[in-house]
Amino acid sequence: MEKQTLQPVLKIVGTVIVLVALAAGCVSAPFGSIADEDAQGLVFFDTETTGLDPAKCRIIEITLYSEEGWYSKLLNPGEPVPERITEITGISTEMVTNAPTFAEVAPEIWRRFEGRTAVAHNAQFDMRFLIAEFERAGIAVTNDMYAICTLEAERLARGVKKNNTLTECIGRRGLKAENAHRAEDDVRSLIELYKCQKREGAALIPVPYGR
């Protein structure tokens, strides 16, 4: 019998073909994964919110990833989700009606952040909302929480202030992810961007955030 020749197979990670990124050494399969030793002491996270003002608006979705694993929750903000937010995120009032409030899950979220450095894209936005929600839940943030901002790292590395959304940043590296503005998908993209920036020697510097 004639031997069959095995043909090379291109790996498709989720819905993402990552040929350029593989050549650059930026991504490993599956998309959004990171070795435990590289995640040690870090917590990658993203939030979706009802607006832009942490004093008035609420978190409606949060996803965290650390060496402990994934943690993701829809959250009930105690008010209707604005229509414009539903248009952006796909998260509706009906989806969060029976979800826990932030206060109900705050102790578990705090436990996963405590003693770790956060990593976020536009960390100032997410950290301000996170600290405001902790305060409302009765968890006083008496010491600064530290976070690495991949947005600031991108601005410093490229010297440009525009076109630095998470989608645009990973797109520069040959990556594409679906469901932008959903927390878990954004955290997977964040992890890939962080790995690329780290290999590129970007300034991934922890910065303190307080009230």
LUMTOR-101778 format. One record per residue (C-alpha): residue number from 1; x, y, z. Coordinates in steps of 0.05 Angstrom, whole numbers. Layout:
LUMTOR-101778
 num      X      Y      Z
 NUM      X      Y      Z
...
end
This chain:
LUMTOR-101778
 num      X      Y      Z
   1      0      0      0
   2     25     69    -18
   3     43    111     41
   4      0    173     52
   5     36    239     57
   6     16    281    117
   7      1    352     96
   8     18    411    141
   9    -42    436    179
  10    -54    508    196
  11    -82    514    265
  12   -145    555    272
  13   -152    581    343
  14   -225    593    354
  15   -244    637    295
  16   -175    668    290
  17   -121    650    239
  18    -57    674    270
  19     -4    664    216
  20     29    732    224
  21     29    728    300
  22     57    658    301
  23    115    682    257
  24    127    738    306
  25    124    691    366
  26     67    732    398
  27     12    680    406
  28      5    609    429
  29    -55    563    423
  30   -108    570    446
  31   -120    644    436
  32   -117    681    502
  33    -77    629    541
  34    -15    644    582
  35     33    599    620
  36     22    597    695
  37     92    622    709
  38     80    683    664
  39     14    698    699
  40     44    691    769
  41     26    751    811
  42    -18    782    757
  43    -93    787    746
  44   -116    805    676
  45   -185    837    676
  46   -238    875    639
  47   -304    907    656
  48   -366    928    618
  49   -405    985    650
  50   -469   1025    644
  51   -431   1088    626
  52   -367   1128    635
  53   -374   1158    705
  54   -356   1110    762
  55   -392   1155    812
  56   -458   1145    777
  57   -451   1084    733
  58   -442   1010    749
  59   -404    949    726
  60   -449    900    689
  61   -397    848    671
  62   -328    830    697
  63   -278    777    676
  64   -213    761    712
  65   -157    713    695
  66   -100    694    741
  67    -60    631    755
  68   -123    609    793
  69   -161    607    728
  70   -220    644    698
  71   -274    682    736
  72   -330    716    697
  73   -396    746    720
  74   -454    786    693
  75   -475    835    747
  76   -541    868    763
  77   -529    944    767
  78   -595    956    802
  79   -620    998    744
  80   -638    987    671
  81   -580    978    623
  82   -580   1038    576
  83   -599   1022    505
  84   -533   1050    478
  85   -494   1003    523
  86   -535    944    498
  87   -519    965    427
  88   -444    966    443
  89   -438    905    487
  90   -499    862    472
  91   -515    861    547
  92   -588    877    560
  93   -628    891    623
  94   -660    822    616
  95   -592    788    617
  96   -572    819    684
  97   -640    818    720
  98   -625    753    757
  99   -550    764    761
 100   -516    779    828
 101   -499    850    848
 102   -426    871    852
 103   -434    874    928
 104   -454    801    930
 105   -392    777    894
 106   -344    832    919
 107   -309    788    971
 108   -290    736    918
 109   -268    789    868
 110   -227    824    922
 111   -194    758    941
 112   -172    747    869
 113   -142    817    864
 114   -110    821    933
 115    -34    815    929
 116    -34    815    853
 117    -17    868    801
 118    -76    881    755
 119    -67    883    679
 120   -118    921    637
 121   -125    960    572
 122   -140   1032    593
 123   -128   1013    665
 124   -149   1081    691
 125   -220   1069    668
 126   -227    999    695
 127   -190   1012    761
 128   -233   1073    777
 129   -296   1033    767
 130   -269    974    806
 131   -248   1016    866
 132   -315   1053    866
 133   -353    987    867
 134   -310    960    923
 135   -323   1023    964
 136   -398   1017    953
 137   -395    944    974
 138   -362    964   1040
 139   -291    942   1022
 140   -245   1001   1036
 141   -187   1005    989
 142   -139   1034   1041
 143    -76   1020   1001
 144    -63   1034    928
 145    -79    978    879
 146    -26    970    825
 147    -41    960    752
 148     -3    952    686
 149    -37    989    629
 150    -26    959    560
 151    -56   1021    528
 152     -3   1066    559
 153     51   1016    540
 154     27   1019    468
 155     26   1095    467
 156     97   1098    495
 157    124   1045    447
 158     93   1075    384
 159     90   1149    402
 160     18   1155    379
 161    -44   1172    420
 162    -98   1151    370
 163   -119   1084    342
 164    -99   1045    404
 165   -162   1007    420
 166   -151    936    442
 167   -178    911    375
 168   -131    957    337
 169    -70    939    380
 170    -77    864    369
 171    -95    877    296
 172    -26    907    285
 173      3    841    305
 174    -39    799    258
 175    -91    779    309
 176   -166    785    307
 177   -217    767    361
 178   -292    767    359
 179   -341    798    408
 180   -303    861    427
 181   -336    895    486
 182   -351    830    521
 183   -307    821    581
 184   -282    750    571
 185   -265    760    498
 186   -230    825    514
 187   -189    792    569
 188   -166    739    519
 189   -145    794    471
 190   -112    831    529
 191    -70    770    547
 192    -46    763    475
 193    -28    837    472
 194      9    833    538
 195     50    774    514
 196     68    811    449
 197     86    874    486
 198    129    836    535
 199    168    803    478
 200    175    870    445
 201    205    901    507
 202    149    949    520
 203    146    989    585
 204     97    946    625
 205    103    986    689
 206     57    977    749
 207     25   1043    769
 208    -13   1056    834
 209    -88   1071    832
 210   -126   1096    891
 211   -191   1134    904
end
